[in-house]
Amino acid sequence: DKEGSFTSRLSVYDATSATKNILIDTRFSETVFTPHVEFCALLEEKREACSFNLIVIEWLETINPRAEFSAQRPHLPGQNKPGLGVLAYIKKFLPLLGADAARDGFLKVADHVHNAIIYADIFMFINPARQGYLNALRRDLEKFTLSEIAWGFLTETIYDAKTGATEKYIPSEQVLPLADRLMEIFTSRKYAQGVQAIYESKTFKFDFERMKALREDWLRK
């Protein structure tokens, strides 16, 4: 379906198309993405225009309306119901959709840190500093689950280990590059240096017990 002039919506329902039966809900639009000048050097050397036609993921949610939260499917911030468990298929579907539409890639902004982590295996932050931040976060908190990290940010119990300042997740643009010339930017030395600088300088600590107490109080209320 179409929503307005620029947004396409694809929804999948169980039985009837009632809100309570929705399984997959997506909204896509389009944009022309032009990276910062310093990341266009490779393409400028080849005399190629440094702009790309991207599909914007305005919204992407999978829901299991018949399920309840459990130890195996813990409650993530922003969820009313557990997910459907089909993200592996969604990730395989996106490149097929992009290729079929002849676009250079996808652009998305994760509103929660767990969404940024979930897609980090195929999406990269446009800003190399944000990519370095996420890589350092995953390194330092690798023993914790996705749900625990998400609640850590929500309850403000994740800190900068050097300054003691509370960490706050800042939503930022992530790109899934499909075109080779777009991939060249994310695999360039300039981008890698920007990522590594933050990765090496950033260290996180997690007050896990305080998070659990605050999470229990939050969910109870």
N, C-alpha and C positions, 0 to 999 in steps of 0.2 A: 504494500500500500504506500501512498504518498502522504506525507504530512507537510503541508505548505508547498512551496515551490522548490525547496532545495533538499529536503530530507526524505529518504526512503526507509520504510519500516518493514522488517520481516519478523513475524511472530509465529510461534508454533504452540498449539493448544492440545490439551487432552480432552477429547470429546468435543464439547461445544466451545465456542469462542467467548467464553465468559472470563472475566479477570481472574477469578479463583482457579481457573484451569490452565493458566498460562505456564508453559514449560521453558520456552526460549523467547526472549524479547530483545530485538536489536534495532538500532537506528543508525543509518549511515548518511553522510553528506560528502562533499568534495571540497578540496582547497588546493591552492598552488602554494607550495612551500619553498621558501628561499632561505637557505642557511646563512649563518653569520659569514661575513666576508672571509675571515681567516680560515674557514673550512672549505672554501671554494677554490683554493689554489690549484689543486689537482686538475679540476675541470677547466680552469682558466688556461692552464698550460696546454690543454688539448683544444682550446677555443670552443668549449661547449658551454651552453647557457647553464648557470647554476640555479635552476628552478625545477621543481618536480610536481607532478600531478598526483596527489594523494587522496585516498579514501579516508574520511574522518569517521572514527567510531564514536558516535555521540553517546551511545548507550549499548551495553551488551550484558545481559543477565540471563543466567539459567536457574530455574527454580524447580524443586520437587514439591508440589503442593500437598502431596500425601505423606510426606516425611516429617519427622520431628528431630530436633537437635539431640545429639548424643555424644558420648566420648569419641566415637569414630567420626562424627560429623559435628564438631563443636560450633558454637554460635560465633560468627564473625561480625564485627561492627558493620551496621548498615543492612544486615540480613533480617528478614522476617521469617524466612523458611530456608532450610538447607539447599545447597546447590544440587543440580541434577547429576553431577559427576561426568559431564561430557566435554570438559574443557580440552582434553587431548584431541577430540574430534574437531572442535571449534578452531584450534590452532592449525590443524591440517586444512580446514576449509578456507581460512582467510587467504593463503597464497593462491589457491585455486580461483577464488573470487577476484582477487587482484589481477591475476593473469588474464582471466576471462574479460575483465573490464578494461584491460590494457592500461593499468595504472602503475605508477612507480613504487607504490607501497601504501602503508596505512599509518595514520596518525591517531594517537589517543592520549587522553590525560586521565590518569588514575586518581580517583578522589580519595582512596584509602591506600595506605602503604601496602596492605596485603595484595591489592590488585596489581600494584607495580611489580611486586615480587612474583606473583603468579605468571605474569607475562614476560618476565625478565629473560627467559630462555630464547625468545624470538624477537622481542622489542628492545631498543636501546634509547636512552635519553638523548635528546638533541644536545642538551648542555652536558659536556663531558664531566663537569664538576658534580652534577646530580648522579651520573653513572658511577663515578668513583665513590660517592656517598653510599649508594645502594650496594655496591660491591663490598665495601668495608662493613656495612651493616650485616650482610649475609655472612661474612667471614667471622665477625665477632659474636654473632648470635646464632651460629649454626646448630647449636644443641637444642634450641627452642623451636617449637612448632610455629607454623604460620599464624595460627590463632593467637598464640601467646605473644608473638611480636606485635600483632595488630592491636591487642588489648594493652600492650605496653605503651604504645604511642597514645592510645585513647586515654589511658589513666595517667599519662605523663610520668611514667616510671622508668623510662629509658633516658640515659644521660650521656653527655660528652664526658668521657673518662678523664680528660685533661682539665677541663674547666668546671665540671659539675653542673653545667647548664642543662636544663631539660631539653630533650630533642623534640622537635615538632616536624611532622612530615609536611613537606611543601609540594603540592601537586605540580607536575611539570610535564611537558610534552615528551612522549615516547614514540619512536618510529619503528615500524617493521619494514626494512628496506627490501624491495623485490628487484628493482632495476640495478644492474651492475654498477652504473655510474653513481647511484645513490649509496650503494654499499661501499664504494671507494672512500667516501667521506668518513664513514664510521670505522673503517679499517686503516685510516691514514695515520701517519706518525704524529701529526698535530693533535688529533683527537685522542690517541692513546696516551700521549704525554699529559694532557689535561685530566684524563681519568686517573692515571697513576699518581699524580701529584696529590689529589685528595685521598685516594686509597691509602697512601702511605702516611698521611698526616692525621687521619681520623681514627679515633678509637671510641668504642661504645661500652657502656656498662648498663646492667639491667637489674633493678630491684624487684626480683621475681616474686618474693613473698608479699611485698606491698601490692604488686599488681593483682595477685590472686584475691587478696582481701577486698580491694577496690572493685574488681570485676564482679565478685559475689554480691557485693552491696548494690552495684549498678543493675545487675540482672534481677535481683530481688525486687527492686523498685520499678 
